[in-house]
Amino acid sequence: MVDIIMNTRDKCISKSRELEFQTHSLSKLLCTGLLMAVLCAPILGTDCLAEGIPTQGGSKLIVRDVGVYLVSAHGKKMNDSGMFRSTLPGFMQSRRLSADSEGSDKPTPLGLITFAGPEVKDIDVLVEFPSGRFLSHWPTARIQSRRIYWRACQLTKSGSASFQIPGSHWLSPLQQADRLFVNTNNKSDRFILYDVEVNHTPQISMTHSADGFQIQNREPGMLQHLTVIQPTANPKQWKLAAVDRVPGLSNQKSKPQSGTEDKTKASKVDPLSDKKLKAEAAAEEAAKLKVLGDQLRNVGALPQLLSGKAADSKKPATPAKTETKVDPVKIPYVEKQPVSREQILSFWGDYLSKRGLGKSEIEYVQRILNEYGFREDQATVIYCMDEGVLDKSIPLELTPHPDVLRRIALVILVDVDPALQKHIDLLIAQLGDPVWAKREEAQQELAEYGRAAQKQLQQATKNKDLEIVFRSEQLLEKIK
């Protein structure tokens, strides 16, 4: 009987210990799972830990950089300071001349950066322009050399703009958009704006054809979604020609044989460093050493260098540069019948939507296109700049890098229509009209064309009509 009781007790103790071990293992497993969830929370997002659902698109930081640039086919700069005047609110200081009261609410080409997604405590935004200059930016940022630097920006979903834009102003919809607030340097707004004048000489020529136009592109990059807006006799109707892509010179060149360029790309340089300043200091030091070397050679302390002719004789002859042949690309009409302004803006809106822009960015672009894309005196060319060319012309750096970055640069090219030259000839002839008012009207319109009329005005200085000569010389003085 005693043996039976002892055996039963031993079995109970064994079961108890087994249950205790299983409970301890389960507890340890739960703790490990909780620890892994906490460690993975920064990667997967806090929403995943709280709600137990996978990461959704709303947890991604999306940055959209949209730039619109106006350039003349006879100019040398995009968004030249003389092509249009500033219509920014007073608190956004600009180097451009301010527009008069009548044109103070007209949209102007600007760069726009917006943020969507989760809040971010600290992000740096750097816009560079190696061959240009800045004219305005908002919110206030640090300016160094040819860089605009918004440091340690706080992106928040709630907040208020530092200055309220009037509801009638063309920038007002941006403050009402569903975008994150950018807080930096004690200033806050739902966007970043920048106005940059970029050195650029267009290498695009256009001719008319039976069913549209022909474009020759000598630009380094490809022109994307190129459209031509041509006026008709009806001021409310336009003819639209379009093509998806126009190849550039870079598409015809072969890849470099040496690996020097690849090595340069592989070694990344901090965009916020003072590398340029150090390079300038090194160049200045080299110049001083050269002067010192020349002085020592004059007193005989150093041997004389070979003469320029002797040195040149050893160098191989440089082959003459040959111009790359560019074949014209046909730009056919999209519709045989003219279309309305709204249809053309919708045509561009659909394309920008496919490129990842939101409603607020698309409407912002459409307001600018509506102002500068429709000319009654000439056909206007609009296209998207090649992304590689954009990254070199106006580099953008964000630290840390966002989950999604969309960069689009639209170029509005004017004064490229061959029909414009005939119109300028008529205006020059009108400079000698017997009616004084018509002469003044022609001179004022020619002044607005600027460099587009320069060549023909120079020829007009040899005209037999002294009135035409006098007014042409006045116009040329203003252009210079």
C-alpha positions in Angstrom: 0.0 0.0 0.0 2.9 2.3 0.9 4.5 1.5 -2.5 1.4 2.5 -4.3 1.2 5.8 -2.5 4.8 6.6 -3.2 4.5 5.8 -6.9 1.5 8.1 -7.2 3.3 10.9 -5.4 6.3 10.6 -7.8 4.0 10.7 -10.8 2.3 13.9 -9.6 5.7 15.6 -8.9 6.8 14.6 -12.5 3.7 16.0 -14.0 4.0 19.2 -12.0 7.6 19.7 -13.1 6.7 19.0 -16.8 3.8 21.6 -16.6 6.1 24.1 -15.0 8.7 23.6 -17.7 6.1 24.1 -20.5 4.8 27.2 -18.8 8.3 28.6 -18.5 9.1 27.9 -22.2 5.8 29.5 -23.3 6.6 32.6 -21.2 10.1 32.8 -22.6 8.7 32.5 -26.2 6.2 35.3 -25.6 8.9 37.5 -24.2 11.2 36.8 -27.1 8.4 37.6 -29.6 7.6 40.8 -27.8 11.3 41.8 -27.8 11.5 41.1 -31.6 8.4 43.2 -32.2 9.9 46.1 -30.3 13.2 45.8 -32.1 11.4 45.7 -35.5 9.1 48.5 -34.8 11.4 51.3 -36.2 11.7 49.3 -39.4 8.1 48.2 -39.9 6.5 51.3 -38.4 4.7 51.9 -35.2 1.4 51.2 -36.9 2.4 47.6 -37.4 3.1 47.0 -33.7 -0.1 48.8 -32.5 -2.5 47.4 -35.0 -0.8 44.2 -36.0 -1.1 44.9 -39.7 1.6 45.1 -42.4 3.1 48.5 -43.5 0.9 50.5 -45.8 1.7 53.2 -48.4 0.8 55.9 -45.9 3.9 55.1 -43.8 6.2 56.0 -46.6 7.8 59.5 -46.9 7.1 60.8 -50.4 9.0 63.9 -51.6 8.0 65.6 -54.8 10.2 68.2 -56.5 8.5 70.0 -59.3 10.2 72.8 -61.3 8.9 74.8 -64.1 11.3 76.8 -66.3 10.7 79.4 -69.0 13.3 79.9 -71.6 13.7 81.7 -75.0 15.2 79.9 -77.9 17.5 82.9 -78.3 18.3 83.2 -74.6 21.0 81.9 -72.4 19.2 81.3 -69.2 16.2 79.4 -67.9 13.9 81.6 -65.8 16.0 84.6 -66.8 15.4 87.5 -64.4 14.3 89.7 -67.3 11.7 87.3 -68.7 9.0 87.9 -66.0 8.5 89.7 -62.7 8.0 88.3 -59.2 4.5 87.8 -57.9 5.5 86.2 -54.6 3.9 87.6 -51.4 5.7 90.3 -49.7 7.2 88.1 -46.9 8.9 86.0 -49.6 11.7 88.3 -50.6 12.9 88.1 -54.2 15.7 89.6 -56.3 13.4 89.9 -59.3 11.6 93.2 -59.9 8.1 93.0 -58.5 5.1 92.9 -60.8 2.8 95.9 -61.0 -0.7 95.8 -59.4 -2.3 94.5 -62.6 0.0 91.4 -62.9 0.6 90.8 -59.2 -1.5 87.6 -59.1 -0.2 86.0 -62.3 1.5 82.6 -61.7 5.3 82.5 -62.3 7.6 79.6 -62.9 9.1 78.4 -59.6 10.5 75.2 -58.0 8.2 73.4 -55.5 9.1 70.7 -53.0 6.3 69.0 -51.0 6.3 66.2 -48.4 3.6 63.5 -47.7 3.6 60.6 -45.3 4.7 60.2 -41.7 6.1 62.9 -39.5 9.9 63.2 -39.6 11.9 64.8 -36.7 15.0 65.8 -38.7 15.6 66.0 -42.4 18.1 68.1 -44.4 17.2 69.5 -47.8 19.9 70.9 -50.1 19.3 72.4 -53.6 22.4 73.2 -55.7 22.8 75.2 -58.9 26.3 74.8 -60.2 25.7 77.2 -63.2 23.2 79.7 -62.0 22.0 81.9 -59.1 19.1 81.9 -56.7 16.6 84.7 -56.7 14.2 83.7 -54.0 13.4 80.9 -51.6 10.9 80.1 -48.8 11.0 79.2 -45.9 14.2 81.0 -45.1 17.3 78.8 -45.4 21.0 79.0 -45.3 22.7 80.3 -48.4 26.3 79.1 -49.1 28.1 79.6 -52.4 25.6 78.2 -54.9 23.5 76.2 -52.5 20.3 76.6 -50.6 20.3 74.5 -47.4 17.2 73.9 -45.2 18.8 72.3 -42.2 17.1 70.1 -39.6 13.6 70.4 -41.0 10.7 69.1 -38.8 7.9 67.6 -40.9 4.6 67.6 -39.0 1.0 66.8 -39.8 -0.4 69.6 -37.7 0.6 73.2 -37.4 0.1 76.5 -39.1 1.9 78.6 -41.7 4.0 81.4 -40.4 2.3 83.8 -42.8 -1.1 83.4 -44.3 -1.3 83.8 -48.1 -4.5 85.7 -49.2 -7.1 83.4 -50.6 -7.2 85.1 -54.0 -3.4 84.6 -54.5 -2.3 81.9 -56.9 -0.1 80.2 -54.3 -3.0 80.0 -51.7 -4.1 76.5 -52.7 -0.7 75.1 -51.7 -1.3 76.2 -48.1 -4.6 74.3 -48.2 -3.2 71.1 -49.7 -2.9 67.8 -47.7 0.9 68.0 -47.3 3.2 68.0 -44.2 4.2 71.2 -42.6 7.9 72.1 -43.0 9.3 73.7 -39.9 12.8 75.2 -40.1 14.5 78.4 -38.9 11.4 79.4 -36.9 9.4 79.4 -40.1 6.6 77.0 -41.2 4.7 76.2 -44.3 3.3 73.3 -46.3 5.9 73.5 -49.0 9.4 74.7 -50.0 9.7 77.2 -52.9 12.8 78.2 -54.7 13.4 80.5 -57.7 16.6 79.7 -59.5 18.1 81.3 -62.7 20.0 78.6 -64.5 22.6 79.1 -67.3 21.3 77.2 -70.3 21.4 77.9 -74.1 18.6 75.9 -75.8 19.8 73.6 -78.6 16.4 72.9 -80.1 15.1 74.0 -83.6 11.7 73.5 -85.1 10.2 73.6 -88.6 6.6 73.2 -89.8 5.4 70.2 -91.7 2.2 69.1 -93.4 0.8 67.2 -90.5 2.5 68.9 -87.6 6.1 69.9 -86.8 9.7 68.6 -86.9 12.1 69.0 -84.0 15.9 68.7 -84.0 17.2 68.2 -80.5 20.9 68.9 -79.8 20.4 68.9 -76.1 22.5 66.4 -74.1 19.4 64.5 -72.8 16.1 63.2 -74.1 13.0 65.4 -74.3 10.0 63.6 -72.7 6.3 64.1 -73.4 7.1 67.0 -75.9 4.0 68.9 -77.0 3.6 71.9 -79.3 0.7 74.3 -78.7 -0.1 76.2 -81.9 -2.6 79.1 -82.0 -5.5 79.3 -84.5 -7.7 82.0 -85.8 -10.1 81.2 -83.0 -8.5 82.6 -79.7 -10.3 79.8 -77.8 -9.0 76.9 -79.9 -5.5 75.5 -80.3 -3.9 72.8 -82.3 -1.9 70.2 -80.3 1.0 68.2 -81.5 2.8 65.7 -79.3 5.3 62.9 -79.2 6.4 60.7 -76.3 10.2 61.1 -76.6 12.7 63.1 -78.7 16.3 61.5 -78.5 19.2 63.8 -77.5 22.9 63.7 -78.2 23.6 61.5 -75.2 21.6 58.7 -76.9 23.9 58.7 -79.9 27.3 58.8 -78.1 29.2 55.7 -77.1 30.1 54.9 -73.6 33.6 56.0 -72.3 36.3 53.4 -72.6 38.3 54.4 -69.5 37.0 53.7 -66.0 37.8 57.1 -64.7 34.3 58.4 -64.8 32.9 55.3 -63.0 35.5 55.7 -60.2 34.4 59.3 -59.8 30.8 58.3 -59.4 31.7 55.5 -57.0 33.3 57.9 -54.5 30.5 59.8 -53.0 31.2 63.3 -51.6 29.2 64.8 -48.8 27.2 67.6 -50.5 27.2 69.7 -47.4 31.1 69.8 -47.1 33.2 72.7 -48.2 35.0 70.8 -50.9 34.6 73.6 -53.4 36.0 76.1 -51.0 39.0 73.9 -50.4 39.5 73.5 -54.1 39.5 77.2 -54.6 42.0 77.6 -51.7 44.3 75.0 -53.3 44.1 76.8 -56.7 45.0 80.1 -55.0 48.0 78.5 -53.3 49.1 77.0 -56.6 48.9 80.4 -58.2 51.1 81.9 -55.4 53.7 79.1 -55.9 53.8 79.8 -59.6 54.5 83.5 -59.0 57.3 82.5 -56.6 58.7 80.0 -59.1 58.8 82.7 -61.8 60.7 85.0 -59.4 63.3 82.3 -58.6 63.8 81.6 -62.3 64.4 85.3 -63.0 67.3 85.3 -60.5 68.6 82.0 -61.8 67.7 79.9 -58.7 65.6 77.6 -60.8 66.0 76.3 -64.4 64.0 78.0 -67.1 61.0 76.1 -68.6 60.8 75.2 -72.2 59.3 77.8 -74.5 55.7 77.6 -75.4 56.4 76.8 -79.0 58.8 74.0 -78.1 56.3 72.5 -75.7 53.5 72.8 -78.2 55.6 71.0 -80.9 55.7 67.9 -78.8 51.9 67.8 -78.3 49.9 65.8 -80.9 47.6 67.8 -83.1 44.1 68.1 -81.7 41.6 66.9 -84.3 38.9 69.3 -85.3 35.6 68.9 -83.7 32.8 67.6 -86.0 29.2 68.5 -85.3 27.1 65.4 -84.6 24.3 65.0 -87.1 20.9 65.0 -85.6 17.9 63.7 -87.5 14.6 65.6 -87.1 11.8 63.9 -85.3 8.2 64.3 -86.5 5.7 65.8 -84.0 2.3 64.9 -85.4 -1.0 66.6 -84.4 -2.8 64.7 -81.7 -6.2 65.7 -83.1 -7.1 66.9 -86.6 -9.5 69.4 -85.1 -8.4 72.2 -82.8 -8.9 71.6 -79.0 -9.7 73.8 -76.1 -7.2 75.1 -73.5 -8.8 72.9 -70.8 -8.3 69.8 -72.9 -4.6 70.6 -73.3 -4.2 71.2 -69.6 -6.0 67.9 -68.9 -3.7 66.2 -71.3 -0.7 67.3 -69.3 -2.4 66.6 -66.0 -2.9 62.9 -67.0 0.8 62.6 -67.8 2.0 64.2 -64.5 -0.4 61.9 -62.6 1.3 58.9 -64.2 4.7 60.4 -63.1 3.6 60.3 -59.5 2.5 63.9 -58.8 -0.4 64.5 -56.6 -3.4 66.8 -57.2 -1.9 69.8 -55.5 1.3 69.6 -57.5 -0.5 69.0 -60.8 -2.8 72.0 -60.3 0.2 74.1 -59.4 1.9 73.2 -62.7 -1.3 73.7 -64.7 -1.7 77.3 -63.3 1.8 78.1 -64.7 1.2 76.4 -68.0 -2.1 78.2 -68.4 -0.2 81.5 -68.1 2.8 80.9 -70.3 2.0 77.9 -72.5 -0.6 79.6 -74.7 0.7 82.3 -77.0 -1.4 83.9 -79.7 1.6 85.0 -81.8 3.6 81.8 -81.9 3.6 78.1 -81.2 5.0 77.1 -77.8 7.0 73.9 -77.0 6.7 72.2 -73.6 8.6 69.2 -72.5 9.9 67.3 -69.5 13.7 67.6 -68.9 15.8 64.4 -68.9 16.3 63.3 -65.3 20.0 62.9 -65.8 20.3 66.5 -67.1 18.1 67.7 -64.2 20.3 66.0 -61.6 23.4 67.7 -63.0 21.8 71.1 -63.6 20.0 71.4 -60.2 21.1 68.6 -57.9 18.8 67.8 -54.9 20.1 66.1 -51.8 17.9 64.9 -48.9 19.3 63.4 -45.7 18.1 60.9 -44.7 16.9 59.8 -48.1 13.1 59.5 -48.4 11.3 56.3 -49.3 10.0 57.8 -52.6 11.5 60.8 -54.5 9.8 62.2 -57.6 11.6 64.9 -59.6 10.1 66.6 -62.6 11.3 69.7 -64.5 9.0 71.2 -67.1 10.5 73.5 -69.7 8.4 76.1 -71.6 10.3 77.0 -74.7 9.2 80.2 -76.6 10.5 82.0 -79.6 11.3 78.8 -81.4 8.5 79.0 -84.0 9.7 80.0 -87.5 6.4 81.9 -88.0 7.6 84.3 -85.2 10.3 85.7 -87.5 7.7 86.8 -90.1 5.7 88.5 -87.3 8.9 90.4 -86.2 9.5 91.5 -89.8 6.0 93.0 -89.9 6.5 94.8 -86.6 9.8 96.3 -87.8 8.1 97.6 -90.9 5.4 99.0 -88.5 8.1 101.1 -86.8 7.9 103.4 -89.8 4.1 103.6 -89.9 2.7 107.2 -90.5 0.6 106.8 -87.3 2.6 107.5 -84.1 0.5 105.2 -82.0 1.2 102.2 -84.3 4.9 103.0 -84.2 4.8 103.0 -80.4 2.8 99.8 -80.3 5.3 98.0 -82.6 8.3 99.2 -80.6 6.7 98.1 -77.3 6.0 94.6 -78.6 9.5 94.2 -80.1 10.9 95.1 -76.7 9.1 92.2 -75.2 10.7 89.8 -77.7 14.1 90.9 -76.6 16.9 88.7 -78.1 14.4 86.9 -80.4 14.3 90.1 -82.4 17.9 91.1 -82.1 19.2 89.8 -85.4 16.5 91.4 -87.4 16.8 94.7 -85.6 20.5 94.8 -86.4 19.6 94.4 -90.1 16.9 97.1 -89.7 19.6 99.7 -88.7 20.5 99.7 -92.4 17.0 100.6 -93.5 16.3 103.6 -95.7 13.6 104.8 -93.4 15.3 106.9 -90.7 12.4 106.3 -88.2 12.9 102.6 -88.4 16.7 103.0 -88.0 16.2 105.3 -84.9 13.7 103.0 -83.2 15.7 99.8 -84.0 18.8 101.4 -82.4 16.8 102.3 -79.3 15.6 98.7 -79.0 19.1 97.2 -79.5 20.4 99.4 -76.6 17.8 98.0 -74.3 18.5 94.4 -75.3 22.2 94.9 -74.6 
